[in-house]
Amino acid sequence: MILTKEYIAENGDRYVDKKRWLWTLSVLVPLLTLVGPLLHAIFNNEALLFVPAVIFYVVIPLLDHVIGEDSNNPPESIVNQLDSDLYYRVITFILVPMLVASFVFAAWYAMTFPLSVLGKIAMVLVSGFICGYAINLGHEMGHKKSLWERWAAKIALSLSAYGHFNVEHNRGHHVWVATPEDGASSQMGESIYRFYCREYPGAFIRAWQLEKERLARRELSVWSLDNEVVQSVLLTLGFYGVLAIWLGPAVLLFLLAVAVWGGFQLTSANYIEHYGLKRKKLPNGRYERCQPKHSWNSNYLLSNWTLLHLQRHSDHHANPMRRFQSLRNFEHIPQLPAGYYTMFLVAYVPAIWFRVMDQRAFEAVDQDMDSLNILPSKLEHYSQKFVATSLSQ
């Protein structure tokens, strides 16, 4: 049956993906964002528009701790078979039109129904969740060599005006991850808001520079349609333009707010994924190869299912081309105390975040200060703090 399958490796290893049937249901995740608007339409209560936020930030974290962590881990000998299984690829392709349809519905609802300012804010949150999920899908598909998948990723990313992400992420972040040079790796002592102010504009600037250099090697103009950043901008302008013609120019202000909030979902993920972790610089001036220990992992089953295993981030950076169904959890690597949805909320209150994560990061690197990526202005503070900690033990 398509929903159950046993993989057998040449060495005799056997593996069954116990979440195989759950991945089919993942195409319904974007529809969770529409629960609030539908309830509002039925009961005419704007408070119900916030139901999607409650689902993602309250219900899923609670269920994470009830259900627990995911023990299903494919052996390395099975990975090639998993990656080659078209069943999983079909799911990601189905998700693209589902996300576009959900986004269009949310925009139509926000502009058609007479909502208060609070109601509009709720709809921005709803649409921003859709964009955040689309960025996550674009991240998964944008890493692949298939032209069809890469264009599907561009369409998904166009919803949040973040189409430059794949250029910056694949050729920038993955090269410099967990180093002070990486604008998408947060430093210890850096709040998420300070991080956002450099990461959000920095992603576009780095993507543009990377494309400028690539096109120069091919003797093409940076303004060529071969420029993937230009392609992404045109896709978003076209998409937003069609919505403006249909729903009126006022939708553009709504879409701008949605794009900012959708981009902030990516910032939130980037912030927690590598906080304070640093690859060591080798004698030849290069950084050591990225390893699982250079990313924060979270192995809670439900939130990982909703995010296509994004929380198994350590394996993703160690093996960037590996597909979501094949990503593994590792023992003895930095582990977040909860899933992403919970950690996002913690990050939004910097004092709590530092209290939860700073000591955890110090212990994750075996108390080696050279393995911590610290905000330069906070270096003395942490040196004194961690020396005092070590002496008290």
C-alpha positions in Angstrom: 0.0 0.0 0.0 1.1 3.6 -0.7 0.7 4.6 3.0 2.9 1.7 4.3 6.2 0.6 2.9 9.2 -1.3 4.2 12.7 -0.3 2.8 15.4 -3.0 2.7 19.0 -2.1 2.2 21.7 -4.3 0.6 23.2 -4.9 4.0 19.9 -6.2 5.3 18.9 -3.1 7.3 15.1 -2.7 7.3 13.1 0.5 7.9 9.5 1.5 8.0 8.6 5.2 8.0 5.9 5.2 10.7 5.0 8.8 9.8 4.4 7.9 6.1 0.6 8.3 6.4 1.0 11.4 8.4 3.0 13.1 5.6 -0.1 12.7 3.4 -2.1 14.7 6.0 0.6 17.4 6.0 -1.1 18.9 2.9 -3.9 20.0 5.3 -1.6 21.9 7.6 -2.0 25.2 5.6 -5.8 24.8 6.0 -5.4 25.2 9.8 -4.8 28.9 9.2 -8.3 29.2 7.8 -10.1 27.8 10.8 -10.3 31.3 12.4 -11.8 33.1 9.4 -14.3 30.2 8.9 -15.4 30.3 12.5 -15.6 34.1 12.4 -17.9 33.8 9.3 -20.1 31.4 11.1 -20.3 33.0 14.6 -19.4 36.7 13.7 -16.9 36.9 16.6 -13.6 38.5 15.7 -11.9 36.8 18.7 -12.2 33.6 16.7 -9.8 35.0 14.0 -7.0 34.3 16.5 -7.7 30.6 16.7 -4.9 29.7 14.2 -2.4 31.5 16.6 -3.8 29.5 19.5 -3.4 26.3 17.4 0.3 26.9 16.6 1.5 28.6 19.8 -0.6 26.8 22.4 -2.2 23.6 21.1 0.8 22.2 19.2 3.3 22.9 22.0 1.1 21.2 24.5 0.6 18.2 22.2 4.4 18.1 21.6 5.0 17.4 25.3 2.1 14.9 25.5 3.1 13.0 22.4 6.8 13.3 23.0 9.8 13.0 20.8 10.2 11.0 17.5 12.0 7.7 17.8 11.7 6.9 14.1 15.1 7.4 12.7 16.2 6.0 9.3 19.5 4.3 9.1 22.1 5.8 6.7 21.9 2.7 4.5 18.2 3.5 3.8 18.5 7.2 3.0 19.0 6.8 -0.8 15.9 4.7 -1.1 13.9 7.2 0.9 15.2 10.2 -1.1 14.2 8.4 -4.3 10.6 7.7 -3.3 8.4 9.9 -5.4 5.6 9.7 -2.9 7.2 12.3 -0.7 8.0 14.6 -3.6 4.3 14.6 -4.7 3.3 15.8 -1.3 5.6 18.9 -1.5 4.2 19.7 -5.0 0.6 19.4 -3.8 1.4 21.8 -1.0 2.3 24.7 -3.3 -1.2 25.3 -4.8 -2.7 24.6 -1.4 -0.6 27.4 0.1 -1.3 29.8 -2.8 -5.1 29.1 -2.5 -5.0 29.6 1.3 -3.1 32.8 0.9 -5.5 34.2 -1.7 -8.5 33.2 0.5 -7.0 35.0 3.5 -6.4 38.1 1.5 -9.9 38.1 0.0 -11.4 37.5 3.4 -9.4 40.4 5.0 -10.4 42.8 2.3 -14.1 41.7 1.8 -15.4 41.5 5.4 -15.8 44.6 7.6 -13.2 43.9 10.2 -11.9 46.1 13.0 -8.2 47.0 13.4 -7.9 44.0 15.7 -9.6 41.8 13.1 -7.2 43.0 10.4 -4.2 42.2 12.7 -5.5 38.7 13.2 -5.8 38.3 9.4 -2.2 39.5 9.1 -1.2 36.8 11.5 -3.2 34.2 9.6 -1.6 35.1 6.3 1.8 35.4 7.9 1.5 31.8 9.1 0.8 30.8 5.6 3.8 32.7 4.4 6.0 31.2 7.1 4.9 27.7 6.0 5.5 28.6 2.4 9.1 29.7 3.2 9.6 26.4 4.9 8.4 24.6 1.9 10.5 26.8 -0.4 13.5 25.9 1.8 12.8 22.2 1.3 12.3 22.4 -2.5 14.8 25.1 -3.2 17.7 22.9 -2.1 17.0 20.4 -4.9 18.6 20.1 -8.3 15.3 19.6 -10.1 14.2 22.7 -12.1 10.6 22.0 -11.4 11.2 21.9 -7.7 13.3 25.1 -7.7 10.5 26.9 -9.6 7.9 25.6 -7.2 10.0 27.0 -4.4 10.1 30.4 -6.1 6.3 30.4 -6.4 5.9 29.5 -2.7 8.4 32.2 -1.6 6.8 34.8 -3.8 3.9 34.9 -1.3 6.1 36.6 1.3 8.2 38.6 -1.2 11.1 36.5 0.0 12.1 34.8 -3.3 15.8 35.8 -2.8 15.9 33.4 0.1 17.1 30.4 -1.9 20.1 32.3 -3.3 21.1 33.7 0.0 20.4 30.5 2.0 22.0 28.0 -0.4 25.0 29.9 -1.4 25.4 32.2 1.6 24.1 30.8 4.8 25.1 27.2 4.1 28.7 28.4 3.4 29.1 30.6 6.4 26.7 29.1 8.9 27.7 29.2 12.6 30.4 31.9 12.0 30.5 35.6 12.8 30.5 36.3 9.1 27.0 34.8 8.6 24.1 37.3 8.8 21.7 34.4 9.3 23.4 32.9 12.4 22.5 34.7 15.6 25.1 35.5 18.2 25.0 34.9 21.9 23.7 38.0 23.7 22.0 39.3 20.5 18.2 39.7 20.9 15.9 38.5 18.1 15.0 42.2 17.3 18.6 43.2 16.9 19.2 40.1 14.8 16.2 40.9 12.6 17.5 44.4 11.8 20.7 42.9 10.3 19.3 39.5 9.0 16.2 40.7 7.1 17.8 43.4 4.9 21.1 41.5 4.9 19.5 38.5 3.2 18.5 40.5 0.2 21.8 42.4 0.0 23.8 39.1 0.1 21.5 37.4 -2.4 22.0 40.3 -4.8 25.7 40.3 -4.4 25.9 36.5 -5.0 23.9 36.8 -8.1 26.0 39.7 -9.3 29.1 37.7 -8.9 27.6 34.6 -10.6 26.3 36.6 -13.6 29.6 38.4 -13.9 31.4 35.1 -14.3 29.0 34.3 -17.2 29.5 37.8 -18.6 25.8 38.7 -18.1 24.3 41.9 -16.7 23.1 41.9 -13.1 19.8 43.2 -14.5 19.4 40.1 -16.7 16.3 37.9 -16.3 18.8 35.2 -15.5 19.2 37.0 -12.1 17.2 34.8 -9.7 16.6 37.8 -7.4 15.1 39.7 -10.3 12.9 36.7 -11.1 11.7 36.5 -7.5 10.9 40.2 -7.4 8.9 40.0 -10.7 7.0 37.0 -9.4 5.9 38.8 -6.3 5.0 42.0 -8.2 3.0 40.0 -10.6 1.2 38.1 -7.9 0.5 41.1 -5.7 -0.5 43.1 -8.8 -3.2 40.6 -9.7 -4.6 40.7 -6.2 -4.6 44.5 -6.3 -6.5 44.5 -9.5 -9.0 42.1 -8.1 -9.3 43.3 -4.5 -8.3 46.9 -4.9 -5.1 48.9 -4.2 -5.7 48.9 -0.4 -4.8 45.2 -0.4 -1.2 46.2 -1.0 -0.8 47.6 2.5 -2.2 44.4 3.9 0.2 42.3 1.8 3.1 44.4 2.9 2.3 43.8 6.5 1.8 40.1 5.8 5.2 39.9 4.0 6.9 41.5 6.9 5.3 39.1 9.4 6.0 36.1 7.1 9.6 37.2 6.9 9.8 37.5 10.6 8.8 33.8 10.9 11.9 33.0 8.9 13.9 35.3 11.2 12.5 33.5 14.2 13.6 30.1 12.8 17.1 31.4 11.8 17.5 33.0 15.3 16.9 29.8 17.2 18.6 27.3 14.9 22.3 28.3 15.4 22.1 30.7 18.4 25.6 31.1 20.0 27.2 28.1 18.2 30.4 28.6 16.2 32.6 26.6 13.9 36.3 26.9 14.8 38.7 28.5 12.4 41.5 26.2 11.2 45.2 27.2 10.9 44.7 27.7 7.1 42.2 30.4 7.8 39.1 28.4 6.9 36.4 27.2 9.2 35.9 23.6 10.1 33.3 21.7 8.1 29.8 22.2 9.4 28.8 19.3 11.6 25.6 18.3 13.5 26.9 20.0 16.6 26.7 23.4 14.9 22.9 23.5 14.9 20.2 23.3 17.5 17.9 20.3 17.1 14.4 19.6 18.3 12.9 16.1 17.9 9.3 16.6 19.0 7.1 14.6 16.7 4.1 16.8 16.1 5.9 20.1 15.5 8.4 18.3 13.3 5.6 16.9 11.3 4.0 20.3 10.7 7.4 21.7 9.6 8.6 18.8 7.3 11.4 17.9 9.7 12.9 21.4 9.7 13.6 20.8 13.4 16.1 18.0 12.6 18.3 20.9 11.5 21.6 19.4 12.4 21.3 16.7 9.8 20.0 19.2 7.3 23.2 21.3 7.6 25.4 18.3 7.6 23.6 17.0 4.5 21.9 19.9 2.7 20.6 17.9 -0.3 18.9 15.3 1.9 15.1 15.3 1.6 12.9 16.0 4.6 11.7 12.4 5.1 15.4 11.2 5.4 16.6 13.7 8.0 17.8 12.0 11.2 18.1 12.9 14.8 21.5 12.5 16.5 22.4 11.9 20.1 24.8 14.2 22.0 24.2 17.3 19.9 22.7 20.7 21.0 19.0 20.1 21.8 16.4 22.8 22.2 14.2 22.3 25.3 11.0 22.5 23.2 9.7 22.7 19.6 10.1 25.7 17.4 6.6 27.2 18.1 7.4 27.3 21.8 10.9 28.6 21.3 9.7 31.4 19.0 7.6 32.8 21.9 10.5 32.4 24.3 12.8 34.3 21.8 10.3 37.2 21.6 11.1 38.0 25.3 14.9 38.4 25.2 15.4 38.3 29.0 13.7 34.9 29.1 15.5 33.6 26.0 19.0 34.5 27.4 18.0 32.9 30.7 16.9 29.7 29.0 19.6 29.4 26.3 22.9 31.0 27.3 23.9 28.4 29.9 22.5 25.7 27.7 24.7 26.9 24.8 27.8 27.0 27.1 27.2 23.4 28.1 26.5 22.3 24.5 30.0 23.3 23.5 31.5 21.6 26.5 32.3 25.0 28.1 34.7 25.9 25.3 34.4 29.7 24.8 36.2 29.4 21.4 33.1 27.4 20.2 30.7 30.2 21.0 29.6 32.8 18.5 29.2 35.8 20.9 28.1 39.3 20.1 31.4 41.3 20.3 29.9 43.9 22.7 28.9 41.1 25.1 32.2 39.2 25.0 33.5 40.5 28.3 30.1 39.9 30.0 30.0 36.3 29.0 33.6 35.7 29.7 33.1 36.8 33.3 29.8 35.0 33.6 31.0 31.6 32.3 34.3 31.8 34.3 32.3 32.4 37.4 30.0 29.4 36.5 33.0 27.2 35.9 34.6 28.1 39.3 31.3 27.4 41.1 31.1 23.9 39.8 
